[in-house]
Amino acid sequence: MGAEFQAVSPDLLPDLTGLADTDAGVEIEALRRGEPWIDSSIAGLQFYDYAGIDELTGAPLIPAAGDRLSLVREPENSHDQNAIEVWWRNGIRLGLLPRQVATEVAGPLDAGVALRAYVAHGGNGEAWSARALLVGPAAEAFHGRYIQHVVDAAFWRWEDEERARHVREDRPSRERAQAFAREQGDRRRDRLQQAVNTFAMLPIEIEPPPVGAVREVFAIQDALGCLRSTAFRLARAAGVESRLHHRGWYCDTATVEFTPELITAMRAWAAAPRTRYSLR
């Protein structure tokens, strides 16, 4: 199928540095011919075998860039029917593909469309630090949107440079230059506004602490990227009262117990579209 793709610019390829002599090396030519690909983080590393200790060698279980990975569908997963597990060396389960990636590729995988997986970056042992390179036709829709984004960004840069050139050549006066600068500022603000409004509608992937854990309220803020007042409000709405170990202006030592109700409230908040913001 690779022959159907057209050669692409190196700017539109994943980082292939050092992969020639690895399992992923067999994909280099296909990628250069335009085979679809996704560079994805691996979710849930802290809950599975990643960074555990190998009983035979005593070394941490951290894969090397270029190692082959296996993708295993888990449609019975109670949290996500599109769940796709990521396995290394057959018996070592590293984690899952993020929900947004799994949503895109689960259907094609179930239909038998090819998707090969490799380690893009082994990570540093921390959650969300490892990444996977997914190659094959099942990645086509996701990859197509990425390419369109890159092409659009390049066109916008070219368009701005052309406008700037015309201003320098045809409108040398200070007043016209200032007007052009204002126009550029308005264009950038409008694009940023569009990006804010687009991403405000996307659900947030979160990894809350386990049920029963007692953490500082900052753990809710950190997981959701929300304000501290929102974290307190979510806890109270879930019936969880914070404990203030030191009453002060900042209440830095306020802790909460992560109950099933609190985690459910956090996931609901993360899945809901955010309020659209105005940059004007």
N, C-alpha and C positions, 0 to 999 in steps of 0.2 A: 504493500500500500504506500510505502515511502516514495515510490516513483511518482505518485500523483501530486506530491507537494513540490513547491518551487523553492529554490535557494533563497535564503534570507540574509539580511545584514547581520554581522556579528553583534550589533547593538541590540538585536532582538533575540539573542540566545542566552541561556543560563550560563553561569560561570562554570566553564569546563576545565579550569586550571587543575592540573594534577590528576585528572580522571582517566587519562589515556590507558594506563596500565591497571585499571580497576575493572570490576564487573560492569560499571557504567560506560566503560570505553566503547563497548559495542554500539552504543547509541549516538556517538558523536557525529558520525556521518549522516545518520537519519535526522538528527536535530539540525544540522547545517542545511539539509534539503527541505526543511520546513515542517518536520513532524511536530504535532502539537505537544505542549509540555506545561506542567505546573510546578512551581517551586512552593511547597507548602510546609508550614510548621507542623509538628506532631503534637497533638493534644494529649493530656492525661499522663505524661511521662512519670509523674510522681506517684501514680497509683498502680503501676505495673512493674515490669522487670528492669526498666531502664536504670542504669547506674548502680544496680545491685552488684554483689560480689560473686564472681565466678568461683564455684566450689573447687574447680580443678586448678585454676591458675592463681586465684586470689586477686585477680585484676578486676576493676569495675567494668560492668557490661555497658560499654559505650561504643557504638559502631564507628567504623572509619568511613570517611567520605568515599563514595563510589561503591560501597558494599550493596549487594542485592537485597531487596526487601520483598516481603510477600504481603499482599492485601487480602484480607479475609472479611467477607460481608457478614454482618450480624443483624439480620432483619428482626430478630426477636429481642433486640435490645430495648428495654423498657423506657429508656430516655430518648432514643432516636432510632426510628425504624430504618433510617438510611446509614446507620453506623457501619464504619469500615475499620477493622483493626489492622495495625501495622506490626508485622512480625519480622524478626531478624534471626538468621541461622535456624529457621524452622521452629525451634522450640522456645524462642525468647520473644515475648510480647512486649513491644516497646510502648505502644499507646494507640491512639486513634487519629484518623484524619479529622481536622476541624469540621464542625457541623456544616459550615457554608461550603466547603469543598466537597464533603460527602454528599450533600444535597445535589450537587451538579453531576457527580460521576457514578452514584449508586445505580441509577436507572440504566445507563449504558453498560455497566459491569454486569447487572442482572441479565441483560440482553446478550451477553457474550462478547461485547466490544472490548478490544484489547486495551490494557493499561498496565505498563510495567513500572516498577518502583525501585528506586535506589536511594542511598543516603546522600543528601546534598551537603549536610554538615552534621557531624556527630554530636555537637553541643558540648556543654561544659559540666554536665551532670545535673543542671537545674531544670525546673519545669519550663516548657516552651522553648528550650535552647536548641533542640535538634530539629533538623528540617529534612524533608523528603523531596526528591525529584521524581515526578510522575510523568511518564512518556507514553504516548499512544493516542489513538483516535478517540478514546473515551474522554480525553481532556480537551477536545476540540472546542466546545462551546465556551468553557472557562478561558482557554487560551486565546480564543478569538476576541473576547472583550479586553484582555490585557493588551493584545497587539493594537486594537483600535485606540485604547488609551494612549499608548506610546506614540502612535501615528498622529493623533490629535494634538498631543503636547508638542510634538516636533513642528506641526503646522502652525500652531499658535506662536511658537518662538520665531519661526520664519516670518509670519505675518507681522509680528511686532518689529522685527528687524527691518522689514521692508518699509513699514510705516516710518520708522525712525530715519531710515535713509532718505525717504522722500521729504521729510521735514527738514533734514540737514541741507538737502539740495535745493528744495523749492520754497521753503518757508524759513529763511534765516533770521527773521525778526524775533526779538525776545518774547513779544506777546504771543506770537503763534507757537513758539517752542513751549511756552508755559501752558498754553491751551492743550497742546498735544500731551504734555506730561499729565495733566489732569485727566485727559481722555484715557491714557494708559492706566492710570490709577483706578478709574471707574471700571475699566474692563477687568483688571485683576480682581477687584473687589467683587464684581458680579460672578466671576468664575469661582472664587472662594465661597461666595454665598451659595452657589449651586452645589459645590462639593459638600458644604456643611449640611444643606438640606437633604442631599442624597444619602450621606452616611448617617444622618440622624434617623433615617427610616430603617437602617439595618439593625438586626438583633445583635446583642453583645455576647460573645462567647465568654463564660465565666467558669472558674474552678473554685467553688466555695470550700471552706474547711469542712471536715467530716462532721456528721451529726454527733453532738455531745461535746465537741471541742469548745473550749473557753478561750476567746481571743479578744484583743482590744478592738474597740469599735472601728479603728482604722482598717481592720481586715475587711469590713464591708465596703468602706470607701475604696480600698485598693482593688477589690474584686470587680466593683461596678464602675469605678471612675466617677463617683458621685460626690456631692458635698457632704460634709460631716452631719449637717442638719438632716439631710435626706437619709443617711445611715441610721440616725437615731429614730427618725420617723418610721422607717421600714421595720426596725426592731420592735417598736411599740405596737405597730399595726399587727405584727405577728404574735403579740402577747408576750414578748420578751423584754423584761426590764433590765436596763444596764446597771451595773454595780460600779459606784464611784469610790475607788480606793483612796483617792486624794481629791478633796474638793478645792479647786483652784479656778483661776480664770479660764484656763484651757481644758480642764478636765482630761488631762492626757492619759490617765489610768482608768478610764471607763471601760469595763469589759462586758461582754455578752456571751451567753451560751447559744451555740448554733443548733437550734431545734429543727425538726423537719418543716415546721411552719415557717420559720425564718428563711430557710434555704428555698422553699417554694416561693415566698414573697420576693426574694432576690432574683430568682430565675424569671418570675413574671415581670419584674421591673426591667430586667435586661432584655427581655423579648419584646417589650412594648416600644413603639416608635417614640423618639424623643421630641420635645417641642422644637419647632423650627426657630432658629435664631436669625435676627436681622443684624447685618454688619453696618447698616447705615446709621 
